[in-house]
Amino acid sequence: MPHNRAFAQVDVFSAEPYHGNPVAVVLDADGLADEEMARIANWTNLSETTFVLPPTDPAADYRLRIFTPGRELPFAGHPTLGSAAAWLAAGGVPRNDGALIQECGAGLVDIRRGDRTLAFAAPERLRSGPLDEDFVTQIAQALHLEREDILDHQWADNGPGWAAVKLASAAQVLALEPDFSQIPDTKLGVLGAHPAGSDHEYEIRAFVPGVGVAEDPVTGSLNASVAQWLIGAGLAPEKYTVTQGTALGRAGVIEISREARADEGNPDADAIWVGGATTVCFHGTAFA
């Protein structure tokens, strides 16, 4: 029988509430069947809805399942931070002071707390390297661009299946009016640099028509894997910020930094941290 469960809706990646990306969080989701989670996520119609469960790994503080309106994801960034904020606001106490460990389909994800922010350590990419040239040509056509307008490209997949392309400028990114009818299952990030001297390094947009979300307002998983690409290739500094959601009337800001792991001397083992402001905008109960 359905019963009342703690529920929150959290705005992620904006210091201004209702200007970032919302995620619905069902706390105390133990006992919900897969089909019930999928139905709830389809009903909320947000880019993601999450379900907090007891961990199966003794190192984790909680386990998270993440659903879009159309399918389950092994990992996603803004749901990770929003769910952590909701769990903490509901009285969750981490095993380690100042840090949380989330268990999800991608494994264990480290999350740390700042004064007004949360950040996660980017998981390893499942796929990297350049895109196939035929695919790049299809992407250019979908974006109504010439092939030469795409200056660089990369698989940036840490679970959702992201591909990413780089254009010459943020203005060019913001002007896009794409048509993905020929490649409807594409999950695409498009980025371009802000002018020199700007407060932020890049503008990025995330198009995900295949999961029922034409454009995601602010996207942690995409920014995580794109940061691994850009910093690793020397295309971005080791600490920078990205704006996202501008084309949708949002004001998302994602903070990126590469930091050495204390127990590793290998630069390849350094962690990319992806963070931003979070605000619990609604809390109450869900009948589920």
N, C-alpha and C positions, 0 to 999 in steps of 0.2 A: 504493500500500500504506500502511495506517496505520502510524504510528510514534510514539514517545514525544515529547511536547511539554511544555514547562514549564507548570505549572498552579498556581493559587493560589485560595484562597477567603478573601475579605476581609469583615470586619464594618465597616459604615459608619454613621456618625452616632451612635456611642455611645462614651463613654470607658470603659465596662465591656465587655470582649469578650463576644460572644454575647448582647448585649442590643440590638444595632442591627439593620441589614438586611444579610444576606449577599449577595454577588455572586460567581459563579464566573467566573474569568478564565483563558482559554486564551491563553498567550503564544506567540509564534512560530507564529501560525495561518496563515501563508502556505501556499497550496496547498489549503486546505480549500474544498470546494464549498459553495454556498449550502445545499443540502439536508443536507449533513453538519453544518453549523453549526446548522441548525434542529433536526436530530435530537438533537444533543448537548444543546441548550438544553431540549428537551422532556424529555430523560432526567434532567438535573440537577433539573428541576422547581422551580427557584428562580424568583423573580419576574423576574430577568434573568441571562443568561449572556453574557459578552463575549468577543470575539476580537480580539487585538492583531495588527496588520499593519503592514508598512512604509508610510509616508505617500506619498501622491501629490502633496501640496502641499509645496513645499520649505520653507515656514515651519513645518510641523508636526513634532513629535517622533515621533509615531506616529499610525496610523489605527485607529479603533475601530468595530467592528460590534457591535450590541447586539440580543439576541434575548430575548423572553419565551418561555414554553413554547409559545405559539401563533403568534407573528409577530415580524418585525424592526421595531425602532424607530429613527427617525432620531436621537433624543437621549433620554437619561435621566440623572438626576442622580446617584443613588447608584452606578450602574455607572461613571459618569465618574470619581468620586473613588476608588472601589475599584480600578478598573483602573489609575489613576495610581499608587496606592500599591503595587500588585503590580509594575508596570513599574519603579518606583524600587527596590523591594526586590530585584528580579531583576538589578539592575546598570545600569538605564537611566540615561543621563546627558543631562539637558536641554541644548538649545542655549543657553538663557539661564539663568544662575544664579538659583535661587529661583523659577523659573516654568516651566511646561510649556505646550505648545500641542497640543491634541488635534484631530485631524481626524475628523469623523464625518458622518452624513447631514445634520445641521443646519449643517454648515460647520466653521469653526474655533472652538474653545472654549478660552479662557484659563483656566489652573489655576495657583494659587499655593500655596506651601508655608509653613506656620507651624511653630511648635515641635513640636506634636503633631497638627496638623490640616492638612487640605487644603480648598481652597475653589475654586469655579468661578464665572466671570462668567456670569450668566444670559443665555441667548440671547434674541433678540427673539421676541416672541410672534407666532405665525402668525394667531391670532384672539383678539380681545378684545371688550369691550363686553358689555352685559347679555344674559342668556339669553332665549329666547322664553318668553312667559308660560305657554303650554301645557306647555312642557318643565319649567318651575319647578313647576307643579301636579303633573306626573308625579313629579318628584323628591320633593316633599312626601309624596305617597302612598307612594312606595317607602320613605321614611324613617319612615313612620307618624306624620307630623306634620301639623298644620294649615298651610295656606298661609301664614298670618300669622306662623308660627314662623320662616320664612326671612326674615331681615331685609335681606339684600342678596345679590346673585348676579352672576356674571361668567364669561364665557369666559376660560380661563386656559391657552390651548393654545400650547405651544412645541414641539410635535411629537407627543406621545402623544395629544392630543385632550381635555385636561382641561376640565371645567366645575367651577365652585366655588360653594358657597353658604355663607353666614355665619349662624350661629345666635346666640342670646343669650349662651350660656355654654359653657365647657369641659365642665361637668357634663352638659349636655344632649347635647353631642357624644359623650361617653363612654357615655351611656345608650342610644345608637342600636342597634337590631337590625333592619337594613333587609332588604327583600325586593325585589330588582331583576328579578323575573321578567317584569314588564311592560316594562322598559327594560333588557334584558340587555346591551346593548353600551355602556352608559353608563360613562364614566370620570369619577368624581366625587370631588372634595375637599370635605370638610365641616369648617368651623372655628368655634371659639367662644373667647371671651376667658376667660382665667383671672381669678380675683378680683383686685381692686386690691391691690398690694403683693406679688404673687406673684413668684417668681424668673423666670418666663417669661410671655410675652405671650399666646400662643395655644396651644390644643390643636387638632391637625388629624388627620383620618382620610382615607384614600385607598381608595376602592372601585373595583375594576377587574375585575368578573366576566367581561367579554367577552374577556379575554386569559388566562383560566385562573387568575387570582389573585383570590380573593374580596376580600381586603383586604391592601394592601401595608404592611409594617411601618413603614418610614420612606422618604420619597419626595422626592428632590432636585428633580426637574423640576416637580412640583406646587408645592413651596414656593417655587421660583424665580419662577414665573409669578404665584402668589398674592402674593408680596412686591411684584412690579411693580404689581399692582393696588392692594394696600393702601397702600403708601407713596405711590404716585402720586395716590391719592384722599384722602390725609391720614387714613387709618383706622389707621395704625400709625406708630410713630416710625421714623427712618431707621436705627436699629440696634435689633434685638430678637432674641429667641430663641423657638423654637417647640418644643413637645414632641409626639411622635408615637409610636405603637406601644403606648401605655399599655394599651389595650383588649386587646392581644395578649400582654401580659406582657413587653413590651420597654421600653427606657428611651432612646428616641431623642431627641436634642437637636440642632436645626438652628440655626445661627447666621446671621443675616441682617444685611447692612449695605449702605447705599447710599453710594457714594463717587464723588467727582468724577474724571473721567478727566483725566489730566495735560495732554492736548493739546486739551481741549474746554472751552469756557466755557458751554456750553449745558446746563442741568439735565436736559433730555430725553435727553442723551447720557451721563448718569451711569451707572455700572455698579452693578447689584445683585449682590452677592457672596453665595454660598450655601456654607456650610462646616460642618465638624464633624470629630470624631475618626475615625480609621480604624485598624484593626488587621488585619494579615495573620495569620489564624488557622491556615491550612493552606497548605503549599506542597509541591510534588512534581511528578509527571508525569501527563499524561493520554494515553491511548492513542487517538490520533485521526489 
